[in-house]
Amino acid sequence: MDPADIRRWSENHAAVTARELKEMRRNPLSPSDAFKAAMSLLEFDEACNGSPFERRDDLDTQSDQQKWDAWMKLRANWNKRL
């Protein structure tokens, strides 16, 4: 990866962040408008990806499996000591 590309990305990100803060200060959302916007984003996400409570997450599954494997290893060693 080219360091110049990373630097350019970082500078662009900082510029966007500064612009967003400036816009938020000039045109703040009312609490009700902010809530409507947040709900709109949640509805859009659910329409695209399904319910967040029912969607499958491979990283969570992998993490759960690693925890289970570690527990089974500890449990097997514990039973040998008794």
mmCIF file of the N, C-alpha and C atoms, coordinates in Angstrom:
data_MODEL
# 
_entry.id   MODEL 
# 
loop_
_atom_site.group_PDB 
_atom_site.id 
_atom_site.type_symbol 
_atom_site.label_atom_id 
_atom_site.label_alt_id 
_atom_site.label_comp_id 
_atom_site.label_asym_id 
_atom_site.label_entity_id 
_atom_site.label_seq_id 
_atom_site.pdbx_PDB_ins_code 
_atom_site.Cartn_x 
_atom_site.Cartn_y 
_atom_site.Cartn_z 
_atom_site.occupancy 
_atom_site.B_iso_or_equiv 
_atom_site.pdbx_formal_charge 
_atom_site.auth_seq_id 
_atom_site.auth_comp_id 
_atom_site.auth_asym_id 
_atom_site.auth_atom_id 
_atom_site.pdbx_PDB_model_num 
ATOM 1   N N  . MET A 1 1  ? 0.844   -1.177  0.000  1.00 0.00 ? 1  MET A N  1 
ATOM 2   C CA . MET A 1 1  ? 0.000   0.000   0.000  1.00 0.00 ? 1  MET A CA 1 
ATOM 3   C C  . MET A 1 1  ? 0.891   1.243   0.000  1.00 0.00 ? 1  MET A C  1 
ATOM 4   N N  . ASP A 1 2  ? 0.503   2.190   -0.791 1.00 0.00 ? 2  ASP A N  1 
ATOM 5   C CA . ASP A 1 2  ? 1.283   3.409   -0.955 1.00 0.00 ? 2  ASP A CA 1 
ATOM 6   C C  . ASP A 1 2  ? 0.978   4.391   0.191  1.00 0.00 ? 2  ASP A C  1 
ATOM 7   N N  . PRO A 1 3  ? 2.005   4.843   0.920  1.00 0.00 ? 3  PRO A N  1 
ATOM 8   C CA . PRO A 1 3  ? 1.779   5.783   2.022  1.00 0.00 ? 3  PRO A CA 1 
ATOM 9   C C  . PRO A 1 3  ? 1.105   7.080   1.567  1.00 0.00 ? 3  PRO A C  1 
ATOM 10  N N  . ALA A 1 4  ? 1.351   7.500   0.344  1.00 0.00 ? 4  ALA A N  1 
ATOM 11  C CA . ALA A 1 4  ? 0.718   8.723   -0.163 1.00 0.00 ? 4  ALA A CA 1 
ATOM 12  C C  . ALA A 1 4  ? -0.799  8.542   -0.254 1.00 0.00 ? 4  ALA A C  1 
ATOM 13  N N  . ASP A 1 5  ? -1.225  7.341   -0.630 1.00 0.00 ? 5  ASP A N  1 
ATOM 14  C CA . ASP A 1 5  ? -2.667  7.065   -0.702 1.00 0.00 ? 5  ASP A CA 1 
ATOM 15  C C  . ASP A 1 5  ? -3.305  7.142   0.678  1.00 0.00 ? 5  ASP A C  1 
ATOM 16  N N  . ILE A 1 6  ? -2.619  6.595   1.662  1.00 0.00 ? 6  ILE A N  1 
ATOM 17  C CA . ILE A 1 6  ? -3.140  6.623   3.037  1.00 0.00 ? 6  ILE A CA 1 
ATOM 18  C C  . ILE A 1 6  ? -3.205  8.061   3.533  1.00 0.00 ? 6  ILE A C  1 
ATOM 19  N N  . ARG A 1 7  ? -2.153  8.825   3.262  1.00 0.00 ? 7  ARG A N  1 
ATOM 20  C CA . ARG A 1 7  ? -2.128  10.224  3.673  1.00 0.00 ? 7  ARG A CA 1 
ATOM 21  C C  . ARG A 1 7  ? -3.273  10.999  3.025  1.00 0.00 ? 7  ARG A C  1 
ATOM 22  N N  . ARG A 1 8  ? -3.491  10.776  1.730  1.00 0.00 ? 8  ARG A N  1 
ATOM 23  C CA . ARG A 1 8  ? -4.563  11.471  1.011  1.00 0.00 ? 8  ARG A CA 1 
ATOM 24  C C  . ARG A 1 8  ? -5.928  11.084  1.584  1.00 0.00 ? 8  ARG A C  1 
ATOM 25  N N  . TRP A 1 9  ? -6.116  9.780   1.878  1.00 0.00 ? 9  TRP A N  1 
ATOM 26  C CA . TRP A 1 9  ? -7.372  9.323   2.462  1.00 0.00 ? 9  TRP A CA 1 
ATOM 27  C C  . TRP A 1 9  ? -7.592  9.994   3.820  1.00 0.00 ? 9  TRP A C  1 
ATOM 28  N N  . SER A 1 10 ? -6.532  10.052  4.617  1.00 0.00 ? 10 SER A N  1 
ATOM 29  C CA . SER A 1 10 ? -6.640  10.656  5.945  1.00 0.00 ? 10 SER A CA 1 
ATOM 30  C C  . SER A 1 10 ? -6.981  12.147  5.852  1.00 0.00 ? 10 SER A C  1 
ATOM 31  N N  . GLU A 1 11 ? -6.349  12.842  4.926  1.00 0.00 ? 11 GLU A N  1 
ATOM 32  C CA . GLU A 1 11 ? -6.635  14.268  4.745  1.00 0.00 ? 11 GLU A CA 1 
ATOM 33  C C  . GLU A 1 11 ? -8.074  14.485  4.286  1.00 0.00 ? 11 GLU A C  1 
ATOM 34  N N  . ASN A 1 12 ? -8.543  13.636  3.365  1.00 0.00 ? 12 ASN A N  1 
ATOM 35  C CA . ASN A 1 12 ? -9.932  13.741  2.896  1.00 0.00 ? 12 ASN A CA 1 
ATOM 36  C C  . ASN A 1 12 ? -10.910 13.476  4.037  1.00 0.00 ? 12 ASN A C  1 
ATOM 37  N N  . HIS A 1 13 ? -10.596 12.479  4.847  1.00 0.00 ? 13 HIS A N  1 
ATOM 38  C CA . HIS A 1 13 ? -11.456 12.137  5.977  1.00 0.00 ? 13 HIS A CA 1 
ATOM 39  C C  . HIS A 1 13 ? -11.541 13.307  6.970  1.00 0.00 ? 13 HIS A C  1 
ATOM 40  N N  . ALA A 1 14 ? -10.401 13.924  7.238  1.00 0.00 ? 14 ALA A N  1 
ATOM 41  C CA . ALA A 1 14 ? -10.379 15.073  8.151  1.00 0.00 ? 14 ALA A CA 1 
ATOM 42  C C  . ALA A 1 14 ? -11.176 16.241  7.570  1.00 0.00 ? 14 ALA A C  1 
ATOM 43  N N  . ALA A 1 15 ? -11.059 16.460  6.262  1.00 0.00 ? 15 ALA A N  1 
ATOM 44  C CA . ALA A 1 15 ? -11.793 17.556  5.618  1.00 0.00 ? 15 ALA A CA 1 
ATOM 45  C C  . ALA A 1 15 ? -13.300 17.308  5.676  1.00 0.00 ? 15 ALA A C  1 
ATOM 46  N N  . VAL A 1 16 ? -13.709 16.080  5.442  1.00 0.00 ? 16 VAL A N  1 
ATOM 47  C CA . VAL A 1 16 ? -15.135 15.737  5.504  1.00 0.00 ? 16 VAL A CA 1 
ATOM 48  C C  . VAL A 1 16 ? -15.666 15.921  6.923  1.00 0.00 ? 16 VAL A C  1 
ATOM 49  N N  . THR A 1 17 ? -14.904 15.481  7.896  1.00 0.00 ? 17 THR A N  1 
ATOM 50  C CA . THR A 1 17 ? -15.320 15.626  9.295  1.00 0.00 ? 17 THR A CA 1 
ATOM 51  C C  . THR A 1 17 ? -15.492 17.101  9.657  1.00 0.00 ? 17 THR A C  1 
ATOM 52  N N  . ALA A 1 18 ? -14.536 17.916  9.245  1.00 0.00 ? 18 ALA A N  1 
ATOM 53  C CA . ALA A 1 18 ? -14.629 19.355  9.523  1.00 0.00 ? 18 ALA A CA 1 
ATOM 54  C C  . ALA A 1 18 ? -15.855 19.956  8.847  1.00 0.00 ? 18 ALA A C  1 
ATOM 55  N N  . ARG A 1 19 ? -16.131 19.563  7.613  1.00 0.00 ? 19 ARG A N  1 
ATOM 56  C CA . ARG A 1 19 ? -17.290 20.092  6.881  1.00 0.00 ? 19 ARG A CA 1 
ATOM 57  C C  . ARG A 1 19 ? -18.599 19.663  7.545  1.00 0.00 ? 19 ARG A C  1 
ATOM 58  N N  . GLU A 1 20 ? -18.665 18.409  7.988  1.00 0.00 ? 20 GLU A N  1 
ATOM 59  C CA . GLU A 1 20 ? -19.873 17.927  8.657  1.00 0.00 ? 20 GLU A CA 1 
ATOM 60  C C  . GLU A 1 20 ? -20.124 18.705  9.950  1.00 0.00 ? 20 GLU A C  1 
ATOM 61  N N  . LEU A 1 21 ? -19.076 18.952  10.726 1.00 0.00 ? 21 LEU A N  1 
ATOM 62  C CA . LEU A 1 21 ? -19.234 19.724  11.968 1.00 0.00 ? 21 LEU A CA 1 
ATOM 63  C C  . LEU A 1 21 ? -19.724 21.140  11.677 1.00 0.00 ? 21 LEU A C  1 
ATOM 64  N N  . LYS A 1 22 ? -19.162 21.743  10.650 1.00 0.00 ? 22 LYS A N  1 
ATOM 65  C CA . LYS A 1 22 ? -19.564 23.096  10.268 1.00 0.00 ? 22 LYS A CA 1 
ATOM 66  C C  . LYS A 1 22 ? -21.046 23.128  9.874  1.00 0.00 ? 22 LYS A C  1 
ATOM 67  N N  . GLU A 1 23 ? -21.471 22.141  9.076  1.00 0.00 ? 23 GLU A N  1 
ATOM 68  C CA . GLU A 1 23 ? -22.875 22.073  8.645  1.00 0.00 ? 23 GLU A CA 1 
ATOM 69  C C  . GLU A 1 23 ? -23.801 21.829  9.830  1.00 0.00 ? 23 GLU A C  1 
ATOM 70  N N  . MET A 1 24 ? -23.370 20.975  10.763 1.00 0.00 ? 24 MET A N  1 
ATOM 71  C CA . MET A 1 24 ? -24.210 20.689  11.928 1.00 0.00 ? 24 MET A CA 1 
ATOM 72  C C  . MET A 1 24 ? -24.372 21.926  12.803 1.00 0.00 ? 24 MET A C  1 
ATOM 73  N N  . ARG A 1 25 ? -23.325 22.729  12.902 1.00 0.00 ? 25 ARG A N  1 
ATOM 74  C CA . ARG A 1 25 ? -23.428 23.955  13.698 1.00 0.00 ? 25 ARG A CA 1 
ATOM 75  C C  . ARG A 1 25 ? -24.336 24.988  13.037 1.00 0.00 ? 25 ARG A C  1 
ATOM 76  N N  . ARG A 1 26 ? -24.243 25.072  11.721 1.00 0.00 ? 26 ARG A N  1 
ATOM 77  C CA . ARG A 1 26 ? -25.061 26.062  11.005 1.00 0.00 ? 26 ARG A CA 1 
ATOM 78  C C  . ARG A 1 26 ? -26.522 25.648  10.903 1.00 0.00 ? 26 ARG A C  1 
ATOM 79  N N  . ASN A 1 27 ? -26.775 24.348  10.757 1.00 0.00 ? 27 ASN A N  1 
ATOM 80  C CA . ASN A 1 27 ? -28.143 23.849  10.577 1.00 0.00 ? 27 ASN A CA 1 
ATOM 81  C C  . ASN A 1 27 ? -28.419 22.686  11.530 1.00 0.00 ? 27 ASN A C  1 
ATOM 82  N N  . PRO A 1 28 ? -28.520 22.946  12.818 1.00 0.00 ? 28 PRO A N  1 
ATOM 83  C CA . PRO A 1 28 ? -28.738 21.837  13.757 1.00 0.00 ? 28 PRO A CA 1 
ATOM 84  C C  . PRO A 1 28 ? -30.131 21.227  13.580 1.00 0.00 ? 28 PRO A C  1 
ATOM 85  N N  . LEU A 1 29 ? -30.200 19.927  13.805 1.00 0.00 ? 29 LEU A N  1 
ATOM 86  C CA . LEU A 1 29 ? -31.487 19.226  13.737 1.00 0.00 ? 29 LEU A CA 1 
ATOM 87  C C  . LEU A 1 29 ? -32.217 19.354  15.064 1.00 0.00 ? 29 LEU A C  1 
ATOM 88  N N  . SER A 1 30 ? -33.512 19.474  14.976 1.00 0.00 ? 30 SER A N  1 
ATOM 89  C CA . SER A 1 30 ? -34.308 19.429  16.205 1.00 0.00 ? 30 SER A CA 1 
ATOM 90  C C  . SER A 1 30 ? -34.304 17.978  16.698 1.00 0.00 ? 30 SER A C  1 
ATOM 91  N N  . PRO A 1 31 ? -34.581 17.751  17.954 1.00 0.00 ? 31 PRO A N  1 
ATOM 92  C CA . PRO A 1 31 ? -34.611 16.376  18.457 1.00 0.00 ? 31 PRO A CA 1 
ATOM 93  C C  . PRO A 1 31 ? -35.573 15.486  17.673 1.00 0.00 ? 31 PRO A C  1 
ATOM 94  N N  . SER A 1 32 ? -36.737 16.013  17.309 1.00 0.00 ? 32 SER A N  1 
ATOM 95  C CA . SER A 1 32 ? -37.689 15.177  16.574 1.00 0.00 ? 32 SER A CA 1 
ATOM 96  C C  . SER A 1 32 ? -37.179 14.859  15.169 1.00 0.00 ? 32 SER A C  1 
ATOM 97  N N  . ASP A 1 33 ? -36.528 15.835  14.514 1.00 0.00 ? 33 ASP A N  1 
ATOM 98  C CA . ASP A 1 33 ? -35.963 15.566  13.191 1.00 0.00 ? 33 ASP A CA 1 
ATOM 99  C C  . ASP A 1 33 ? -34.803 14.578  13.269 1.00 0.00 ? 33 ASP A C  1 
ATOM 100 N N  . ALA A 1 34 ? -33.990 14.700  14.304 1.00 0.00 ? 34 ALA A N  1 
ATOM 101 C CA . ALA A 1 34 ? -32.882 13.764  14.487 1.00 0.00 ? 34 ALA A CA 1 
ATOM 102 C C  . ALA A 1 34 ? -33.408 12.348  14.701 1.00 0.00 ? 34 ALA A C  1 
ATOM 103 N N  . PHE A 1 35 ? -34.471 12.226  15.495 1.00 0.00 ? 35 PHE A N  1 
ATOM 104 C CA . PHE A 1 35 ? -35.068 10.908  15.740 1.00 0.00 ? 35 PHE A CA 1 
ATOM 105 C C  . PHE A 1 35 ? -35.635 10.337  14.449 1.00 0.00 ? 35 PHE A C  1 
ATOM 106 N N  . LYS A 1 36 ? -36.324 11.167  13.669 1.00 0.00 ? 36 LYS A N  1 
ATOM 107 C CA . LYS A 1 36 ? -36.874 10.710  12.392 1.00 0.00 ? 36 LYS A CA 1 
ATOM 108 C C  . LYS A 1 36 ? -35.767 10.234  11.454 1.00 0.00 ? 36 LYS A C  1 
ATOM 109 N N  . ALA A 1 37 ? -34.669 10.972  11.411 1.00 0.00 ? 37 ALA A N  1 
ATOM 110 C CA . ALA A 1 37 ? -33.550 10.588  10.550 1.00 0.00 ? 37 ALA A CA 1 
ATOM 111 C C  . ALA A 1 37 ? -32.949 9.258   11.000 1.00 0.00 ? 37 ALA A C  1 
ATOM 112 N N  . ALA A 1 38 ? -32.777 9.089   12.308 1.00 0.00 ? 38 ALA A N  1 
ATOM 113 C CA . ALA A 1 38 ? -32.223 7.843   12.837 1.00 0.00 ? 38 ALA A CA 1 
ATOM 114 C C  . ALA A 1 38 ? -33.144 6.665   12.534 1.00 0.00 ? 38 ALA A C  1 
ATOM 115 N N  . MET A 1 39 ? -34.440 6.850   12.727 1.00 0.00 ? 39 MET A N  1 
ATOM 116 C CA . MET A 1 39 ? -35.398 5.772   12.433 1.00 0.00 ? 39 MET A CA 1 
ATOM 117 C C  . MET A 1 39 ? -35.411 5.448   10.945 1.00 0.00 ? 39 MET A C  1 
ATOM 118 N N  . SER A 1 40 ? -35.271 6.457   10.112 1.00 0.00 ? 40 SER A N  1 
ATOM 119 C CA . SER A 1 40 ? -35.221 6.245   8.672  1.00 0.00 ? 40 SER A CA 1 
ATOM 120 C C  . SER A 1 40 ? -34.012 5.390   8.297  1.00 0.00 ? 40 SER A C  1 
ATOM 121 N N  . LEU A 1 41 ? -32.861 5.678   8.911  1.00 0.00 ? 41 LEU A N  1 
ATOM 122 C CA . LEU A 1 41 ? -31.667 4.870   8.641  1.00 0.00 ? 41 LEU A CA 1 
ATOM 123 C C  . LEU A 1 41 ? -31.841 3.436   9.121  1.00 0.00 ? 41 LEU A C  1 
ATOM 124 N N  . LEU A 1 42 ? -32.439 3.260   10.292 1.00 0.00 ? 42 LEU A N  1 
ATOM 125 C CA . LEU A 1 42 ? -32.685 1.911   10.802 1.00 0.00 ? 42 LEU A CA 1 
ATOM 126 C C  . LEU A 1 42 ? -33.634 1.138   9.895  1.00 0.00 ? 42 LEU A C  1 
ATOM 127 N N  . GLU A 1 43 ? -34.684 1.801   9.419  1.00 0.00 ? 43 GLU A N  1 
ATOM 128 C CA . GLU A 1 43 ? -35.630 1.149   8.507  1.00 0.00 ? 43 GLU A CA 1 
ATOM 129 C C  . GLU A 1 43 ? -34.951 0.771   7.197  1.00 0.00 ? 43 GLU A C  1 
ATOM 130 N N  . PHE A 1 44 ? -34.090 1.662   6.688  1.00 0.00 ? 44 PHE A N  1 
ATOM 131 C CA . PHE A 1 44 ? -33.362 1.371   5.463  1.00 0.00 ? 44 PHE A CA 1 
ATOM 132 C C  . PHE A 1 44 ? -32.441 0.164   5.651  1.00 0.00 ? 44 PHE A C  1 
ATOM 133 N N  . ASP A 1 45 ? -31.716 0.123   6.769  1.00 0.00 ? 45 ASP A N  1 
ATOM 134 C CA . ASP A 1 45 ? -30.834 -1.003  7.053  1.00 0.00 ? 45 ASP A CA 1 
ATOM 135 C C  . ASP A 1 45 ? -31.620 -2.304  7.132  1.00 0.00 ? 45 ASP A C  1 
ATOM 136 N N  . GLU A 1 46 ? -32.765 -2.248  7.803  1.00 0.00 ? 46 GLU A N  1 
ATOM 137 C CA . GLU A 1 46 ? -33.582 -3.451  7.937  1.00 0.00 ? 46 GLU A CA 1 
ATOM 138 C C  . GLU A 1 46 ? -34.122 -3.897  6.581  1.00 0.00 ? 46 GLU A C  1 
ATOM 139 N N  . ALA A 1 47 ? -34.491 -2.946  5.726  1.00 0.00 ? 47 ALA A N  1 
ATOM 140 C CA . ALA A 1 47 ? -34.980 -3.288  4.392  1.00 0.00 ? 47 ALA A CA 1 
ATOM 141 C C  . ALA A 1 47 ? -33.882 -3.944  3.554  1.00 0.00 ? 47 ALA A C  1 
ATOM 142 N N  . CYS A 1 48 ? -32.650 -3.483  3.735  1.00 0.00 ? 48 CYS A N  1 
ATOM 143 C CA . CYS A 1 48 ? -31.535 -4.031  2.950  1.00 0.00 ? 48 CYS A CA 1 
ATOM 144 C C  . CYS A 1 48 ? -30.989 -5.336  3.524  1.00 0.00 ? 48 CYS A C  1 
ATOM 145 N N  . ASN A 1 49 ? -30.924 -5.433  4.847  1.00 0.00 ? 49 ASN A N  1 
ATOM 146 C CA . ASN A 1 49 ? -30.213 -6.537  5.488  1.00 0.00 ? 49 ASN A CA 1 
ATOM 147 C C  . ASN A 1 49 ? -31.065 -7.439  6.366  1.00 0.00 ? 49 ASN A C  1 
ATOM 148 N N  . GLY A 1 50 ? -32.328 -7.143  6.494  1.00 0.00 ? 50 GLY A N  1 
ATOM 149 C CA . GLY A 1 50 ? -33.179 -7.936  7.370  1.00 0.00 ? 50 GLY A CA 1 
ATOM 150 C C  . GLY A 1 50 ? -33.087 -7.445  8.807  1.00 0.00 ? 50 GLY A C  1 
ATOM 151 N N  . SER A 1 51 ? -33.844 -8.093  9.650  1.00 0.00 ? 51 SER A N  1 
ATOM 152 C CA . SER A 1 51 ? -33.893 -7.705  11.063 1.00 0.00 ? 51 SER A CA 1 
ATOM 153 C C  . SER A 1 51 ? -32.521 -7.848  11.705 1.00 0.00 ? 51 SER A C  1 
ATOM 154 N N  . PRO A 1 52 ? -32.071 -6.846  12.458 1.00 0.00 ? 52 PRO A N  1 
ATOM 155 C CA . PRO A 1 52 ? -30.766 -6.970  13.113 1.00 0.00 ? 52 PRO A CA 1 
ATOM 156 C C  . PRO A 1 52 ? -30.762 -8.049  14.194 1.00 0.00 ? 52 PRO A C  1 
ATOM 157 N N  . PHE A 1 53 ? -31.948 -8.449  14.656 1.00 0.00 ? 53 PHE A N  1 
ATOM 158 C CA . PHE A 1 53 ? -32.037 -9.462  15.704 1.00 0.00 ? 53 PHE A CA 1 
ATOM 159 C C  . PHE A 1 53 ? -32.052 -10.874 15.139 1.00 0.00 ? 53 PHE A C  1 
ATOM 160 N N  . GLU A 1 54 ? -32.252 -10.996 13.838 1.00 0.00 ? 54 GLU A N  1 
ATOM 161 C CA . GLU A 1 54 ? -32.342 -12.322 13.234 1.00 0.00 ? 54 GLU A CA 1 
ATOM 162 C C  . GLU A 1 54 ? -31.238 -12.585 12.216 1.00 0.00 ? 54 GLU A C  1 
ATOM 163 N N  . ARG A 1 55 ? -30.432 -11.580 11.897 1.00 0.00 ? 55 ARG A N  1 
ATOM 164 C CA . ARG A 1 55 ? -29.417 -11.795 10.863 1.00 0.00 ? 55 ARG A CA 1 
ATOM 165 C C  . ARG A 1 55 ? -28.245 -12.585 11.405 1.00 0.00 ? 55 ARG A C  1 
ATOM 166 N N  . ARG A 1 56 ? -27.681 -13.365 10.518 1.00 0.00 ? 56 ARG A N  1 
ATOM 167 C CA . ARG A 1 56 ? -26.539 -14.211 10.860 1.00 0.00 ? 56 ARG A CA 1 
ATOM 168 C C  . ARG A 1 56 ? -25.260 -13.382 10.772 1.00 0.00 ? 56 ARG A C  1 
ATOM 169 N N  . ASP A 1 57 ? -24.419 -13.495 11.781 1.00 0.00 ? 57 ASP A N  1 
ATOM 170 C CA . ASP A 1 57 ? -23.146 -12.785 11.808 1.00 0.00 ? 57 ASP A CA 1 
ATOM 171 C C  . ASP A 1 57 ? -22.033 -13.816 11.962 1.00 0.00 ? 57 ASP A C  1 
ATOM 172 N N  . ASP A 1 58 ? -21.277 -14.015 10.892 1.00 0.00 ? 58 ASP A N  1 
ATOM 173 C CA . ASP A 1 58 ? -20.233 -15.040 10.916 1.00 0.00 ? 58 ASP A CA 1 
ATOM 174 C C  . ASP A 1 58 ? -19.149 -14.753 11.948 1.00 0.00 ? 58 ASP A C  1 
ATOM 175 N N  . LEU A 1 59 ? -18.852 -13.473 12.192 1.00 0.00 ? 59 LEU A N  1 
ATOM 176 C CA . LEU A 1 59 ? -17.842 -13.156 13.210 1.00 0.00 ? 59 LEU A CA 1 
ATOM 177 C C  . LEU A 1 59 ? -18.316 -13.540 14.598 1.00 0.00 ? 59 LEU A C  1 
ATOM 178 N N  . ASP A 1 60 ? -19.592 -13.282 14.892 1.00 0.00 ? 60 ASP A N  1 
ATOM 179 C CA . ASP A 1 60 ? -20.131 -13.692 16.189 1.00 0.00 ? 60 ASP A CA 1 
ATOM 180 C C  . ASP A 1 60 ? -20.122 -15.208 16.320 1.00 0.00 ? 60 ASP A C  1 
ATOM 181 N N  . THR A 1 61 ? -20.479 -15.892 15.252 1.00 0.00 ? 61 THR A N  1 
ATOM 182 C CA . THR A 1 61 ? -20.500 -17.347 15.263 1.00 0.00 ? 61 THR A CA 1 
ATOM 183 C C  . THR A 1 61 ? -19.110 -17.898 15.512 1.00 0.00 ? 61 THR A C  1 
ATOM 184 N N  . GLN A 1 62 ? -18.120 -17.331 14.823 1.00 0.00 ? 62 GLN A N  1 
ATOM 185 C CA . GLN A 1 62 ? -16.734 -17.768 15.001 1.00 0.00 ? 62 GLN A CA 1 
ATOM 186 C C  . GLN A 1 62 ? -16.258 -17.497 16.428 1.00 0.00 ? 62 GLN A C  1 
ATOM 187 N N  . SER A 1 63 ? -16.577 -16.323 16.951 1.00 0.00 ? 63 SER A N  1 
ATOM 188 C CA . SER A 1 63 ? -16.181 -15.969 18.312 1.00 0.00 ? 63 SER A CA 1 
ATOM 189 C C  . SER A 1 63 ? -16.834 -16.908 19.320 1.00 0.00 ? 63 SER A C  1 
ATOM 190 N N  . ASP A 1 64 ? -18.114 -17.199 19.121 1.00 0.00 ? 64 ASP A N  1 
ATOM 191 C CA . ASP A 1 64 ? -18.809 -18.117 20.024 1.00 0.00 ? 64 ASP A CA 1 
ATOM 192 C C  . ASP A 1 64 ? -18.171 -19.504 19.978 1.00 0.00 ? 64 ASP A C  1 
ATOM 193 N N  . GLN A 1 65 ? -17.793 -19.948 18.784 1.00 0.00 ? 65 GLN A N  1 
ATOM 194 C CA . GLN A 1 65 ? -17.175 -21.263 18.648 1.00 0.00 ? 65 GLN A CA 1 
ATOM 195 C C  . GLN A 1 65 ? -15.821 -21.299 19.353 1.00 0.00 ? 65 GLN A C  1 
ATOM 196 N N  . GLN A 1 66 ? -15.033 -20.229 19.230 1.00 0.00 ? 66 GLN A N  1 
ATOM 197 C CA . GLN A 1 66 ? -13.745 -20.171 19.914 1.00 0.00 ? 66 GLN A CA 1 
ATOM 198 C C  . GLN A 1 66 ? -13.924 -20.207 21.428 1.00 0.00 ? 66 GLN A C  1 
ATOM 199 N N  . LYS A 1 67 ? -14.914 -19.496 21.930 1.00 0.00 ? 67 LYS A N  1 
ATOM 200 C CA . LYS A 1 67 ? -15.181 -19.508 23.377 1.00 0.00 ? 67 LYS A CA 1 
ATOM 201 C C  . LYS A 1 67 ? -15.595 -20.908 23.828 1.00 0.00 ? 67 LYS A C  1 
ATOM 202 N N  . TRP A 1 68 ? -16.437 -21.548 23.035 1.00 0.00 ? 68 TRP A N  1 
ATOM 203 C CA . TRP A 1 68 ? -16.898 -22.891 23.379 1.00 0.00 ? 68 TRP A CA 1 
ATOM 204 C C  . TRP A 1 68 ? -15.727 -23.867 23.382 1.00 0.00 ? 68 TRP A C  1 
ATOM 205 N N  . ASP A 1 69 ? -14.865 -23.772 22.368 1.00 0.00 ? 69 ASP A N  1 
ATOM 206 C CA . ASP A 1 69 ? -13.703 -24.664 22.296 1.00 0.00 ? 69 ASP A CA 1 
ATOM 207 C C  . ASP A 1 69 ? -12.784 -24.467 23.493 1.00 0.00 ? 69 ASP A C  1 
ATOM 208 N N  . ALA A 1 70 ? -12.557 -23.211 23.876 1.00 0.00 ? 70 ALA A N  1 
ATOM 209 C CA . ALA A 1 70 ? -11.700 -22.929 25.033 1.00 0.00 ? 70 ALA A CA 1 
ATOM 210 C C  . ALA A 1 70 ? -12.327 -23.489 26.309 1.00 0.00 ? 70 ALA A C  1 
ATOM 211 N N  . TRP A 1 71 ? -13.629 -23.344 26.452 1.00 0.00 ? 71 TRP A N  1 
ATOM 212 C CA . TRP A 1 71 ? -14.325 -23.860 27.628 1.00 0.00 ? 71 TRP A CA 1 
ATOM 213 C C  . TRP A 1 71 ? -14.226 -25.385 27.685 1.00 0.00 ? 71 TRP A C  1 
ATOM 214 N N  . MET A 1 72 ? -14.396 -26.029 26.546 1.00 0.00 ? 72 MET A N  1 
ATOM 215 C CA . MET A 1 72 ? -14.334 -27.495 26.520 1.00 0.00 ? 72 MET A CA 1 
ATOM 216 C C  . MET A 1 72 ? -12.920 -27.979 26.865 1.00 0.00 ? 72 MET A C  1 
ATOM 217 N N  . LYS A 1 73 ? -11.912 -27.240 26.419 1.00 0.00 ? 73 LYS A N  1 
ATOM 218 C CA . LYS A 1 73 ? -10.529 -27.596 26.740 1.00 0.00 ? 73 LYS A CA 1 
ATOM 219 C C  . LYS A 1 73 ? -10.289 -27.472 28.243 1.00 0.00 ? 73 LYS A C  1 
ATOM 220 N N  . LEU A 1 74 ? -10.753 -26.358 28.827 1.00 0.00 ? 74 LEU A N  1 
ATOM 221 C CA . LEU A 1 74 ? -10.605 -26.171 30.274 1.00 0.00 ? 74 LEU A CA 1 
ATOM 222 C C  . LEU A 1 74 ? -11.357 -27.242 31.050 1.00 0.00 ? 74 LEU A C  1 
ATOM 223 N N  . ARG A 1 75 ? -12.539 -27.545 30.589 1.00 0.00 ? 75 ARG A N  1 
ATOM 224 C CA . ARG A 1 75 ? -13.367 -28.534 31.281 1.00 0.00 ? 75 ARG A CA 1 
ATOM 225 C C  . ARG A 1 75 ? -12.737 -29.921 31.218 1.00 0.00 ? 75 ARG A C  1 
ATOM 226 N N  . ALA A 1 76 ? -12.179 -30.268 30.047 1.00 0.00 ? 76 ALA A N  1 
ATOM 227 C CA . ALA A 1 76 ? -11.526 -31.575 29.909 1.00 0.00 ? 76 ALA A CA 1 
ATOM 228 C C  . ALA A 1 76 ? -10.332 -31.692 30.840 1.00 0.00 ? 76 ALA A C  1 
ATOM 229 N N  . ASN A 1 77 ? -9.537  -30.627 30.943 1.00 0.00 ? 77 ASN A N  1 
ATOM 230 C CA . ASN A 1 77 ? -8.363  -30.646 31.827 1.00 0.00 ? 77 ASN A CA 1 
ATOM 231 C C  . ASN A 1 77 ? -8.791  -30.663 33.288 1.00 0.00 ? 77 ASN A C  1 
ATOM 232 N N  . TRP A 1 78 ? -9.865  -29.983 33.615 1.00 0.00 ? 78 TRP A N  1 
ATOM 233 C CA . TRP A 1 78 ? -10.348 -29.953 35.001 1.00 0.00 ? 78 TRP A CA 1 
ATOM 234 C C  . TRP A 1 78 ? -10.764 -31.341 35.455 1.00 0.00 ? 78 TRP A C  1 
ATOM 235 N N  . ASN A 1 79 ? -11.467 -32.062 34.588 1.00 0.00 ? 79 ASN A N  1 
ATOM 236 C CA . ASN A 1 79 ? -11.924 -33.408 34.948 1.00 0.00 ? 79 ASN A CA 1 
ATOM 237 C C  . ASN A 1 79 ? -10.760 -34.367 35.141 1.00 0.00 ? 79 ASN A C  1 
ATOM 238 N N  . LYS A 1 80 ? -9.658  -34.155 34.433 1.00 0.00 ? 80 LYS A N  1 
ATOM 239 C CA . LYS A 1 80 ? -8.483  -35.019 34.586 1.00 0.00 ? 80 LYS A CA 1 
ATOM 240 C C  . LYS A 1 80 ? -7.822  -34.788 35.942 1.00 0.00 ? 80 LYS A C  1 
ATOM 241 N N  . ARG A 1 81 ? -7.906  -33.572 36.465 1.00 0.00 ? 81 ARG A N  1 
ATOM 242 C CA . ARG A 1 81 ? -7.259  -33.242 37.726 1.00 0.00 ? 81 ARG A CA 1 
ATOM 243 C C  . ARG A 1 81 ? -8.029  -33.802 38.933 1.00 0.00 ? 81 ARG A C  1 
ATOM 244 N N  . LEU A 1 82 ? -9.310  -34.025 38.756 1.00 0.00 ? 82 LEU A N  1 
ATOM 245 C CA . LEU A 1 82 ? -10.113 -34.516 39.893 1.00 0.00 ? 82 LEU A CA 1 
ATOM 246 C C  . LEU A 1 82 ? -9.923  -35.962 40.054 1.00 0.00 ? 82 LEU A C  1 
# 
